[in-house]
Each structure stands twice: as C-alpha cells, then as structure tokens.
Amino acid sequence: MKGSIEENVIRLTPTSDIVSSRVKELIYSAKGFIDSQVAYEQVVLDLENVKSIDSVGVTFIVGLYKSVFNLGKKFKIIRINNEISNLFKIMKLDEVMSIEA
C-alpha cells in the first residue's frame, strides 16, 4: 500500500486487490502510516488499483473506517469500481461512509 499526505489528508492507495492473503500486510501498512502522522483531518482510501475485495477485505475497510472515526477524523473511499460500489451498496456501507466513484 502506498501512503501520502497532502493538505491535512492522508491518502492510502492499495496496489492490488484487498483479499484475505493481503489483509495482514494492509493493516500493518495503514496503521504504520496513520500512526506516523500528527496533523491530518481526513483519511482517503483510493481504490483505483483494486478490482476485487473479499469478505476479509471488507472487514479490513470497516475496521479502518472505525479506527479513523474513533480518532475524530473523516474517512472517504474514492475511485471505486462499479462492482465493488454495488457490493458496498448491498451491504449499506454507502450509508455509513463517504464513497465516490
């Protein structure tokens, strides 16, 4: 996962699918990057490179959202493909977190 910060926004960009075999690495990477930052207002999860998410991947995203929310920060998902967007709508995650295509 790539991480960057610009104008008080942390952008996390997974480089491939969010599936069970990669979630441990993603958790470590996301936590490490977020914990290393002091001044930020929002975390953006950029899913441009993600074509597939399994149930463990969804759990990772929900956990990331909850961690950010509990810190009093905003969370947004961007550049999500139609298939994953439809999955999130079925699960009503679009009603909980900000999601942009």
C-alpha positions in Angstrom: 0.0 0.0 0.0 1.2 3.5 -0.9 0.6 6.3 1.6 0.9 10.0 1.2 -0.2 13.2 2.9 -1.2 16.5 1.3 -3.1 19.4 2.8 -4.1 17.5 6.0 -5.4 14.5 4.1 -3.8 11.1 4.3 -4.2 9.1 1.1 -3.9 5.3 1.3 -3.7 3.5 -2.0 -3.6 -0.3 -2.1 -1.6 -1.5 -5.1 -3.7 -4.6 -5.7 -6.9 -6.4 -4.6 -8.0 -6.4 -0.9 -8.2 -10.1 -0.2 -7.5 -12.2 2.9 -4.0 -13.1 1.8 -3.0 -9.4 1.8 -5.1 -8.0 4.7 -2.4 -8.5 7.4 0.1 -6.5 5.3 -2.5 -3.8 4.6 -3.4 -3.5 8.3 0.3 -3.1 9.2 0.9 -0.6 6.4 -2.2 1.5 7.0 -1.7 1.6 10.8 2.0 2.4 10.4 1.3 5.3 8.1 -1.6 6.8 10.0 0.2 6.4 13.4 3.3 8.3 11.9 1.2 11.4 11.0 0.4 14.1 13.5 -1.7 16.7 11.8 -4.4 15.4 9.5 -8.2 15.8 9.2 -9.2 13.0 6.8 -8.1 9.6 5.6 -8.9 8.8 1.9 -8.8 5.2 0.7 -8.1 5.3 -3.0 -9.3 2.0 -4.6 -8.1 2.8 -8.1 -5.9 -0.3 -8.3 -8.4 -2.6 -6.6 -10.5 -4.9 -8.8 -11.7 -7.3 -6.1 -12.5 -7.4 -2.4 -13.4 -10.5 -0.4 -15.2 -10.6 3.0 -11.9 -10.3 4.9 -11.1 -7.2 2.8 -14.5 -5.7 3.6 -13.8 -6.3 7.3 -10.4 -4.5 6.9 -12.1 -1.5 5.3 -14.8 -1.3 8.0 -12.1 -1.6 10.7 -10.1 1.1 9.1 -13.2 3.3 8.9 -13.9 2.7 12.6 -10.3 3.4 13.7 -10.3 6.7 11.8 -13.8 7.6 13.1 -12.8 6.9 16.7 -9.9 9.3 16.3 -12.4 12.0 15.3 -11.2 12.2 11.7 -13.1 11.9 8.4 -12.9 8.9 6.1 -13.7 8.6 2.4 -13.3 6.0 -0.3 -12.6 7.2 -3.8 -12.1 5.8 -7.3 -14.1 2.6 -6.5 -15.1 0.4 -9.4 -18.8 -0.4 -10.2 -18.6 -4.0 -8.9 -17.2 -3.0 -5.5 -19.5 0.0 -5.3 -22.6 -2.2 -5.9 -21.3 -4.6 -3.2 -21.0 -1.7 -0.7 -24.5 -0.5 -1.6 -25.9 -4.0 -1.0 -24.1 -4.0 2.4 -25.4 -0.4 3.0 -21.8 0.7 3.7 -22.5 3.7 1.4 -24.9 4.9 4.2 -22.1 4.8 6.8 -19.1 6.1 5.0 -18.5 8.5 2.2 -17.9 6.7 -1.2 -17.1 8.4 -4.5 -16.8 6.6 -7.8 
